[in-house]
Amino acid sequence: MSSETGAAGEGVESQIREAEQRLEEAARLAAEAEKRAEEEVQALEADLERERKEKEQALAGAEERLGEIESQVEEAERRVEAAEQRAAVAEESVADELARARESAASWLQSQLDAIRREAEGR
C-alpha cells in the first residue's frame, strides 16, 4: 500500500502544482487586465480633459465674439441715434424754410394784390 500511498501523494501534489499554476496564470491575467483597464481609464480621462479644454476654448471664443457683437450693436445704436438727431434738425430746418417760403409767397401775393388794387383805383 505504500506505493499506492506514494502514488496518491504524488497525484495530490501534482494537482496542487497544477492548481498553483492555474492560480498564478489567473493572477497574471488579472494583473494584465487591471493594467489594460487602468490604461483605458487614463486614456478616457485624457480624452475627457481634452474635450473639456476644447469646450472651454470654444466657450471663451463665443463669449469674446458676443462681446464684439454687443460692442458693434452699441456703436450702431449710437450711429442711429446721431442720424435721428441730424434728421430731426434737418426736418426742423425744412419746416423753417417752408414757413419762410410761405411767408414770402404770401407777401408777394399781397404785394401783387396791392398793385392790382392801386392800378384798379387809378383807372
MDAnalysis code that builds the backbone (N, CA, C; Angstrom):
import MDAnalysis as mda
import numpy as np

u = mda.Universe.empty(369, n_residues=123, atom_resindex=np.repeat(np.arange(123), 3), trajectory=True)
u.add_TopologyAttr("name", ["N", "CA", "C"] * 123)
u.add_TopologyAttr("resid", np.arange(1, 124))
u.add_TopologyAttr("resname", ["MET", "SER", "SER", "GLU", "THR", "GLY", "ALA", "ALA", "GLY", "GLU", "GLY", "VAL", "GLU", "SER", "GLN", "ILE", "ARG", "GLU", "ALA", "GLU", "GLN", "ARG", "LEU", "GLU", "GLU", "ALA", "ALA", "ARG", "LEU", "ALA", "ALA", "GLU", "ALA", "GLU", "LYS", "ARG", "ALA", "GLU", "GLU", "GLU", "VAL", "GLN", "ALA", "LEU", "GLU", "ALA", "ASP", "LEU", "GLU", "ARG", "GLU", "ARG", "LYS", "GLU", "LYS", "GLU", "GLN", "ALA", "LEU", "ALA", "GLY", "ALA", "GLU", "GLU", "ARG", "LEU", "GLY", "GLU", "ILE", "GLU", "SER", "GLN", "VAL", "GLU", "GLU", "ALA", "GLU", "ARG", "ARG", "VAL", "GLU", "ALA", "ALA", "GLU", "GLN", "ARG", "ALA", "ALA", "VAL", "ALA", "GLU", "GLU", "SER", "VAL", "ALA", "ASP", "GLU", "LEU", "ALA", "ARG", "ALA", "ARG", "GLU", "SER", "ALA", "ALA", "SER", "TRP", "LEU", "GLN", "SER", "GLN", "LEU", "ASP", "ALA", "ILE", "ARG", "ARG", "GLU", "ALA", "GLU", "GLY", "ARG"])
u.atoms.positions = np.array([
    [0.792, -1.184, 0.000],
    [0.000, 0.000, 0.000],
    [0.838, 1.254, 0.000],
    [2.067, 1.129, 0.327],
    [2.913, 2.308, 0.381],
    [3.114, 2.888, -1.003],
    [3.171, 2.002, -2.022],
    [3.315, 2.528, -3.374],
    [2.030, 3.240, -3.797],
    [0.894, 2.746, -3.330],
    [-0.369, 3.421, -3.637],
    [-0.443, 4.741, -2.912],
    [0.021, 4.760, -1.685],
    [0.008, 5.983, -0.904],
    [0.958, 6.979, -1.527],
    [2.121, 6.481, -1.978],
    [3.079, 7.344, -2.642],
    [2.518, 7.879, -3.944],
    [1.848, 7.031, -4.722],
    [1.260, 7.447, -5.984],
    [0.124, 8.424, -5.729],
    [-0.640, 8.145, -4.694],
    [-1.741, 9.034, -4.350],
    [-1.196, 10.377, -3.896],
    [-0.075, 10.356, -3.132],
    [0.538, 11.590, -2.659],
    [1.079, 12.411, -3.810],
    [1.683, 11.688, -4.778],
    [2.194, 12.390, -5.954],
    [1.048, 12.979, -6.773],
    [-0.060, 12.295, -6.859],
    [-1.236, 12.788, -7.591],
    [-1.782, 14.055, -6.958],
    [-1.807, 14.067, -5.621],
    [-2.305, 15.250, -4.898],
    [-1.335, 16.403, -5.106],
    [-0.021, 16.102, -4.995],
    [0.991, 17.149, -5.192],
    [0.905, 17.692, -6.619],
    [0.686, 16.817, -7.584],
    [0.558, 17.226, -8.975],
    [-0.662, 18.127, -9.140],
    [-1.745, 17.765, -8.497],
    [-2.963, 18.585, -8.570],
    [-2.729, 19.936, -7.908],
    [-1.972, 19.925, -6.789],
    [-1.676, 21.177, -6.089],
    [-0.823, 22.072, -6.985],
    [0.214, 21.490, -7.633],
    [1.070, 22.273, -8.538],
    [0.251, 22.845, -9.706],
    [-0.618, 21.997, -10.277],
    [-1.464, 22.461, -11.374],
    [-2.385, 23.588, -10.908],
    [-2.945, 23.425, -9.715],
    [-3.831, 24.454, -9.164],
    [-3.046, 25.744, -8.928],
    [-1.806, 25.613, -8.400],
    [-0.964, 26.790, -8.170],
    [-0.623, 27.472, -9.491],
    [-0.317, 26.659, -10.520],
    [-0.005, 27.213, -11.838],
    [-1.222, 27.939, -12.427],
    [-2.411, 27.329, -12.275],
    [-3.630, 27.971, -12.770],
    [-3.898, 29.267, -11.995],
    [-3.623, 29.221, -10.690],
    [-3.812, 30.410, -9.858],
    [-2.842, 31.511, -10.279],
    [-1.573, 31.149, -10.517],
    [-0.579, 32.126, -10.956],
    [-0.958, 32.698, -12.322],
    [-1.411, 31.820, -13.231],
    [-1.833, 32.279, -14.565],
    [-3.038, 33.203, -14.448],
    [-3.985, 32.827, -13.594],
    [-5.170, 33.665, -13.384],
    [-4.758, 35.012, -12.783],
    [-3.813, 35.005, -11.841],
    [-3.335, 36.248, -11.222],
    [-2.630, 37.113, -12.271],
    [-1.817, 36.481, -13.122],
    [-1.118, 37.219, -14.169],
    [-2.122, 37.835, -15.141],
    [-3.113, 37.051, -15.563],
    [-4.139, 37.557, -16.472],
    [-4.933, 38.688, -15.829],
    [-5.228, 38.514, -14.527],
    [-5.961, 39.558, -13.812],
    [-5.127, 40.837, -13.735],
    [-3.804, 40.694, -13.483],
    [-2.927, 41.861, -13.422],
    [-2.863, 42.550, -14.777],
    [-2.775, 41.771, -15.863],
    [-2.751, 42.345, -17.199],
    [-4.065, 43.061, -17.512],
    [-5.158, 42.435, -17.135],
    [-6.470, 43.037, -17.366],
    [-6.602, 44.335, -16.568],
    [-6.110, 44.327, -15.332],
    [-6.158, 45.523, -14.493],
    [-5.307, 46.628, -15.118],
    [-4.123, 46.268, -15.638],
    [-3.244, 47.244, -16.272],
    [-3.923, 47.840, -17.505],
    [-4.538, 46.972, -18.338],
    [-5.248, 47.463, -19.522],
    [-6.404, 48.376, -19.116],
    [-7.113, 47.984, -18.068],
    [-8.240, 48.795, -17.601],
    [-7.742, 50.161, -17.116],
    [-6.620, 50.180, -16.387],
    [-6.053, 51.442, -15.910],
    [-5.623, 52.316, -17.086],
    [-4.992, 51.684, -18.097],
    [-4.577, 52.438, -19.274],
    [-5.784, 53.009, -20.014],
    [-6.836, 52.211, -20.107],
    [-8.060, 52.673, -20.772],
    [-8.682, 53.825, -19.988],
    [-8.706, 53.709, -18.671],
    [-9.251, 54.779, -17.830],
    [-8.423, 56.049, -18.023],
    [-7.088, 55.911, -18.036],
    [-6.226, 57.072, -18.237],
    [-6.463, 57.701, -19.610],
    [-6.616, 56.865, -20.628],
    [-6.887, 57.383, -21.968],
    [-8.227, 58.108, -22.000],
    [-9.229, 57.540, -21.353],
    [-10.543, 58.184, -21.304],
    [-10.480, 59.500, -20.538],
    [-9.740, 59.515, -19.446],
    [-9.579, 60.748, -18.679],
    [-8.866, 61.809, -19.502],
    [-7.839, 61.399, -20.275],
    [-7.124, 62.343, -21.140],
    [-8.070, 62.884, -22.219],
    [-8.886, 61.988, -22.807],
    [-9.862, 62.426, -23.812],
    [-10.860, 63.406, -23.206],
    [-11.320, 63.069, -22.014],
    [-12.273, 63.933, -21.322],
    [-11.659, 65.299, -21.040],
    [-10.439, 65.330, -20.585],
    [-9.758, 66.593, -20.300],
    [-9.577, 67.407, -21.585],
    [-9.196, 66.731, -22.666],
    [-9.026, 67.401, -23.946],
    [-10.364, 67.995, -24.414],
    [-11.420, 67.213, -24.301],
    [-12.753, 67.705, -24.676],
    [-13.165, 68.893, -23.814],
    [-12.879, 68.811, -22.522],
    [-13.233, 69.908, -21.601],
    [-12.500, 71.185, -22.010],
    [-11.202, 71.053, -22.317],
    [-10.417, 72.222, -22.728],
    [-10.933, 72.796, -24.038],
    [-11.268, 71.917, -24.987],
    [-11.806, 72.385, -26.265],
    [-13.111, 73.138, -26.056],
    [-13.962, 72.605, -25.197],
    [-15.242, 73.261, -24.918],
    [-15.015, 74.602, -24.225],
    [-14.065, 74.652, -23.297],
    [-13.755, 75.911, -22.621],
    [-13.254, 76.945, -23.624],
    [-12.388, 76.509, -24.539],
    [-11.869, 77.426, -25.551],
    [-12.981, 77.901, -26.477],
    [-13.851, 76.976, -26.869],
    [-14.971, 77.345, -27.737],
    [-15.890, 78.336, -27.022],
    [-16.142, 78.085, -25.738],
    [-16.986, 78.981, -24.959],
    [-16.326, 80.345, -24.816],
    [-15.023, 80.365, -24.543],
    [-14.311, 81.638, -24.435],
    [-14.369, 82.384, -25.762],
    [-14.195, 81.664, -26.865],
    [-14.290, 82.292, -28.182],
    [-15.680, 82.856, -28.442],
    [-16.684, 82.091, -28.065],
    [-18.066, 82.543, -28.262],
    [-18.359, 83.770, -27.400],
    [-17.853, 83.767, -26.161],
    [-18.062, 84.921, -25.282],
    [-17.355, 86.156, -25.835],
    [-16.156, 85.957, -26.380],
    [-15.421, 87.075, -26.975],
    [-16.188, 87.621, -28.175],
    [-16.670, 86.717, -29.018],
    [-17.437, 87.141, -30.199],
    [-18.717, 87.854, -29.784],
    [-19.366, 87.350, -28.731],
    [-20.574, 88.000, -28.233],
    [-20.252, 89.414, -27.771],
    [-19.124, 89.570, -27.074],
    [-18.705, 90.904, -26.637],
    [-18.486, 91.834, -27.822],
    [-17.855, 91.312, -28.883],
    [-17.636, 92.109, -30.085],
    [-18.963, 92.513, -30.713],
    [-19.880, 91.552, -30.787],
    [-21.201, 91.834, -31.381],
    [-21.937, 92.874, -30.551],
    [-21.876, 92.746, -29.229],
    [-22.550, 93.722, -28.371],
    [-21.961, 95.109, -28.584],
    [-20.632, 95.191, -28.724],
    [-19.987, 96.486, -28.978],
    [-20.450, 97.058, -30.309],
    [-20.538, 96.193, -31.322],
    [-20.991, 96.653, -32.636],
    [-22.434, 97.145, -32.572],
    [-23.260, 96.432, -31.808],
    [-24.666, 96.837, -31.662],
    [-24.742, 98.196, -30.971],
    [-23.941, 98.376, -29.910],
    [-23.944, 99.662, -29.199],
    [-23.501, 100.791, -30.129],
    [-22.452, 100.535, -30.918],
    [-21.966, 101.551, -31.867],
    [-23.034, 101.850, -32.908],
    [-23.697, 100.818, -33.418],
    [-24.759, 101.019, -34.400],
    [-25.907, 101.834, -33.789],
    [-26.248, 101.531, -32.541],
    [-27.316, 102.286, -31.872],
    [-26.923, 103.759, -31.723],
    [-25.630, 104.021, -31.400],
    [-25.166, 105.415, -31.295],
    [-25.261, 106.120, -32.655],
    [-24.868, 105.388, -33.715],
    [-24.944, 105.987, -35.056],
    [-26.399, 106.266, -35.452],
    [-27.285, 105.338, -35.132],
    [-28.711, 105.535, -35.444],
    [-29.241, 106.749, -34.686],
    [-28.890, 106.841, -33.408],
    [-29.346, 107.978, -32.603],
    [-28.820, 109.298, -33.179],
    [-27.541, 109.315, -33.575],
    [-26.966, 110.531, -34.165],
    [-27.672, 110.864, -35.479],
    [-27.955, 109.848, -36.290],
    [-28.648, 110.067, -37.561],
    [-30.062, 110.588, -37.317],
    [-30.719, 110.055, -36.299],
    [-32.072, 110.523, -35.971],
    [-32.029, 111.984, -35.533],
    [-31.000, 112.347, -34.770],
    [-30.876, 113.744, -34.333],
    [-30.628, 114.660, -35.537],
    [-29.731, 114.208, -36.456],
    [-29.481, 115.006, -37.661],
    [-30.758, 115.124, -38.493],
    [-31.516, 114.035, -38.581],
    [-32.766, 114.056, -39.344],
    [-33.761, 115.028, -38.705],
    [-33.827, 115.032, -37.379],
    [-34.739, 115.940, -36.691],
    [-34.346, 117.391, -36.953],
    [-33.031, 117.665, -36.917],
    [-32.556, 119.018, -37.205],
    [-32.881, 119.384, -38.649],
    [-32.667, 118.445, -39.564],
    [-32.953, 118.702, -40.980],
    [-34.452, 118.942, -41.179],
    [-35.295, 118.139, -40.519],
    [-36.742, 118.327, -40.645],
    [-37.156, 119.690, -40.115],
    [-36.543, 120.101, -39.033],
    [-36.848, 121.412, -38.454],
    [-36.415, 122.517, -39.418],
    [-35.239, 122.317, -40.021],
    [-34.733, 123.300, -40.980],
    [-35.653, 123.371, -42.199],
    [-36.084, 122.233, -42.687],
    [-37.002, 122.197, -43.833],
    [-38.313, 122.876, -43.455],
    [-38.805, 122.611, -42.258],
    [-40.056, 123.234, -41.813],
    [-39.887, 124.755, -41.751],
    [-38.730, 125.211, -41.248],
    [-38.470, 126.659, -41.180],
    [-38.421, 127.260, -42.579],
    [-37.754, 126.562, -43.499],
    [-37.655, 127.051, -44.875],
    [-39.037, 127.104, -45.531],
    [-39.847, 126.055, -45.278],
    [-41.214, 126.061, -45.833],
    [-42.022, 127.233, -45.284],
    [-41.863, 127.486, -43.994],
    [-42.595, 128.605, -43.391],
    [-42.145, 129.930, -44.021],
    [-40.827, 130.111, -44.211],
    [-40.316, 131.335, -44.845],
    [-40.818, 131.446, -46.289],
    [-40.817, 130.293, -46.993],
    [-41.285, 130.311, -48.376],
    [-42.755, 130.692, -48.433],
    [-43.561, 130.173, -47.510],
    [-44.987, 130.527, -47.470],
    [-45.161, 132.020, -47.170],
    [-44.358, 132.495, -46.196],
    [-44.433, 133.921, -45.851],
    [-44.050, 134.782, -47.048],
    [-42.969, 134.352, -47.737],
    [-42.532, 135.108, -48.916],
    [-43.604, 135.072, -49.994],
    [-44.180, 133.882, -50.217],
    [-45.227, 133.770, -51.238],
    [-46.444, 134.613, -50.847],
    [-46.797, 134.542, -49.577],
    [-47.955, 135.328, -49.113],
    [-47.660, 136.823, -49.251],
    [-46.464, 137.224, -48.921],
    [-46.082, 138.633, -49.025],
    [-46.090, 139.079, -50.488],
    [-45.563, 138.207, -51.372],
    [-45.547, 138.539, -52.807],
    [-46.967, 138.662, -53.342],
    [-47.820, 137.692, -52.946],
    [-49.219, 137.751, -53.390],
    [-49.895, 139.014, -52.874],
    [-49.599, 139.373, -51.629],
    [-50.191, 140.587, -51.057],
    [-49.729, 141.806, -51.840],
    [-48.436, 141.827, -52.176],
    [-47.936, 142.981, -52.948],
    [-48.563, 143.006, -54.340],
    [-48.793, 141.842, -54.944],
    [-49.447, 141.780, -56.252],
    [-50.882, 142.282, -56.152],
    [-51.560, 141.845, -55.059],
    [-52.938, 142.313, -54.863],
    [-52.962, 143.824, -54.653],
    [-52.029, 144.313, -53.851],
    [-51.963, 145.761, -53.606],
    [-51.714, 146.502, -54.927],
    [-50.829, 145.972, -55.774],
    [-50.518, 146.616, -57.046],
    [-51.742, 146.611, -57.954],
    [-52.470, 145.472, -57.960],
    [-53.677, 145.382, -58.791],
    [-54.723, 146.369, -58.287],
    [-54.878, 146.526, -56.975],
    [-55.856, 147.468, -56.398],
    [-55.484, 148.906, -56.769],
    [-54.187, 149.192, -56.637],
    [-53.750, 150.561, -56.958],
    [-54.007, 150.842, -58.438],
    [-53.750, 149.845, -59.251],
    [-53.955, 150.000, -60.670],
    [-55.461, 150.175, -60.963],
    [-56.268, 149.390, -60.256],
    [-57.700, 149.463, -60.471],
    [-58.230, 150.815, -59.958],
    [-57.684, 151.331, -58.890],
    [-58.131, 152.604, -58.339],
    [-57.690, 153.756, -59.254],
    [-56.600, 153.543, -59.917],
    [-56.061, 154.573, -60.785],
    [-56.864, 154.700, -62.065],
    [-57.689, 153.828, -62.442],
    [-58.445, 153.890, -63.688],
    [-59.653, 154.675, -63.519],
])
